[in-house]
Amino acid sequence: FMGTETHKSENFFDEWLNRNWGSQNAYTDAEKTVFHFDVHPKRLREGVEIFSKFFTEPLILERALEREVTAIESEFERVVNSDEVRMELLLADLAVEGHPYRKFGWGNRQSLTKSQAYKEKNGARKALKRHFKEHYHAKRMSVVVCGAEELEELEEMVLSENAFGDLCREEDEKTKVARGVDDDDDDDD
């Protein structure tokens, strides 16, 4: 996580989690990316609010991109020779021409830096922001929260304006516009 508009420090969430007996991680597989965290139960609401900002107001800092590429390359080098990965790459190679599974499903330095966008000043950042806007929205996301609170309180925690609520409302507005619904229309005329 590279910081948010609210919490600009790249390490804010990790530092906050460390102070509150928590941790976070993420992984991507063929069909989804999963971001998760755990924290002391008394700090869950605050944790959800901080975590949600990575999806509602991410910074995507230019100065952090090279570190991310290096981290991805390190992960790739660690697993590239495993039998499981080799099998996955073989199956991808056998997929029908044009099928999405046939694409190189792993990120590494070469795959991430060969694009023209990466070579242009701020190009990679702009491309990442476009990708984020296109793919990280309410219709393509699920939020799962486990806590000791009652279901209604957990729902309110997630859907509050301090957490994921704005993301859901923004998606509702996009849906209304796509269907031609305008809240300003007055049916009483």
C-alpha positions in Angstrom: 0.0 0.0 0.0 1.4 3.3 -1.1 -0.5 5.7 1.2 -3.8 7.5 0.8 -5.0 11.1 0.6 -5.9 10.9 4.3 -2.8 9.0 5.4 0.0 10.1 3.0 2.8 8.1 4.6 3.5 4.9 2.7 4.0 3.0 5.9 1.2 4.5 7.9 -1.1 1.4 7.8 1.8 -1.1 8.6 2.9 1.1 11.5 -0.7 1.5 12.8 -1.2 -2.3 12.6 2.1 -3.0 14.4 0.9 -0.7 17.3 -2.5 -2.5 17.3 -1.4 -6.2 17.2 -2.2 -6.5 13.5 -0.8 -7.5 10.2 -1.7 -7.2 6.5 -0.9 -8.9 3.2 -2.2 -9.4 -0.3 -2.0 -11.9 -3.1 -3.1 -12.2 -6.7 -4.2 -15.4 -8.4 -5.7 -16.1 -11.8 -9.1 -14.6 -11.0 -8.8 -12.2 -8.1 -6.6 -10.1 -5.9 -7.1 -10.4 -2.2 -6.1 -7.7 0.3 -6.5 -8.6 4.0 -5.6 -7.5 7.4 -6.2 -8.4 11.1 -6.1 -6.2 14.1 -6.9 -6.1 17.8 -10.8 -6.4 18.0 -11.1 -3.0 19.8 -9.5 -1.3 16.8 -11.5 -3.0 14.0 -13.6 0.0 13.1 -10.6 2.3 12.8 -8.8 -0.4 10.8 -11.7 -0.8 8.3 -11.7 3.0 7.9 -8.0 3.2 7.2 -8.0 0.1 5.0 -10.9 1.4 2.9 -9.0 4.5 1.9 -6.6 2.4 -0.2 -9.7 1.8 -2.4 -11.4 5.1 -2.2 -8.4 7.5 -2.3 -5.2 5.8 -3.2 -2.1 7.9 -3.8 -0.2 5.6 -6.3 3.1 7.5 -5.9 5.6 7.7 -8.7 8.5 7.5 -6.3 7.2 4.2 -4.9 6.7 2.4 -8.3 10.3 1.2 -8.7 10.2 -0.3 -5.2 7.0 -2.1 -6.1 8.6 -3.5 -9.3 11.6 -4.7 -7.3 9.3 -6.4 -4.7 7.3 -8.1 -7.5 10.6 -9.2 -9.2 11.7 -10.7 -5.9 8.5 -12.6 -5.5 8.7 -13.9 -9.0 12.3 -15.0 -8.6 11.3 -16.9 -5.4 8.6 -19.0 -7.1 9.5 -19.1 -10.8 11.2 -22.5 -10.5 8.6 -24.2 -8.4 6.8 -27.2 -9.9 3.4 -25.6 -9.2 4.3 -22.5 -11.2 5.9 -24.5 -14.0 2.6 -26.5 -14.3 0.6 -23.3 -14.3 2.8 -21.9 -17.1 2.5 -25.1 -19.1 -1.3 -25.1 -18.8 -1.4 -21.5 -19.9 0.7 -22.3 -22.9 -1.7 -25.1 -23.9 -4.8 -22.9 -23.6 -6.7 -21.9 -26.8 -5.1 -19.1 -28.7 -6.7 -15.8 -27.6 -7.9 -17.1 -24.3 -7.1 -14.8 -21.3 -5.5 -17.7 -19.5 -2.8 -17.9 -22.2 -1.4 -14.5 -21.1 1.7 -14.4 -18.9 0.0 -14.4 -15.5 3.0 -13.4 -13.5 4.4 -10.0 -13.0 8.2 -9.5 -13.2 10.6 -6.7 -13.9 10.6 -7.5 -17.7 6.8 -7.6 -18.0 6.2 -4.5 -16.0 8.9 -2.3 -17.5 8.7 -3.0 -21.2 5.6 -0.9 -21.8 5.8 2.6 -23.3 3.9 3.9 -20.3 6.6 2.8 -17.9 9.3 4.6 -20.0 7.4 7.9 -20.0 7.7 10.4 -17.2 4.7 9.7 -14.9 3.4 7.3 -17.6 3.4 4.2 -15.3 1.5 6.1 -12.6 -1.1 7.3 -15.1 -1.5 3.8 -16.4 -1.9 2.4 -12.9 -4.5 5.1 -12.0 -6.5 4.2 -15.2 -6.3 0.5 -14.4 -7.3 1.1 -10.8 -10.3 3.2 -11.8 -11.4 0.7 -14.4 -11.0 -2.4 -12.2 -11.3 -1.4 -8.5 -14.9 -0.4 -8.0 -17.8 -1.7 -6.1 -19.3 -3.9 -8.8 -16.0 -5.9 -9.0 -15.2 -6.0 -5.2 -16.4 -7.9 -2.2 -15.7 -6.8 1.4 -15.6 -9.5 4.1 -15.4 -8.4 7.8 -15.2 -10.8 10.7 -15.7 -9.4 14.2 -17.4 -9.9 17.5 -20.0 -7.1 16.7 -23.5 -7.8 15.6 -24.1 -8.1 11.9 -25.9 -4.7 11.7 -22.9 -3.0 13.4 -20.4 -4.7 11.0 -22.5 -3.6 8.0 -22.7 0.0 9.3 -18.9 -0.1 9.9 -18.2 -1.1 6.3 -20.8 1.0 4.6 -20.2 4.2 6.6 -19.1 7.3 4.8 -15.7 6.9 6.7 -15.2 3.5 5.1 -16.5 1.9 1.9 -19.8 3.7 1.8 -18.6 6.4 -0.7 -17.4 3.7 -3.0 -20.8 2.1 -3.0 -22.6 5.4 -3.4 -20.3 6.3 -6.3 -21.1 3.0 -8.0 -24.9 3.6 -7.4 -24.5 7.0 -9.2 -22.7 5.4 -12.1 -25.5 2.8 -12.4 -28.2 5.6 -12.4 -26.4 7.6 -15.1 -25.9 4.4 -17.2 -29.7 3.7 -17.0 -30.6 7.4 -17.7 -31.9 8.1 -14.2 -31.3 11.6 -13.0 -32.0 12.5 -9.3 -32.8 16.0 -10.4 -35.7 14.9 -12.5 -38.9 16.1 -10.9 -41.9 13.8 -11.5 -44.4 16.5 -10.2 -44.1 18.8 -13.3 
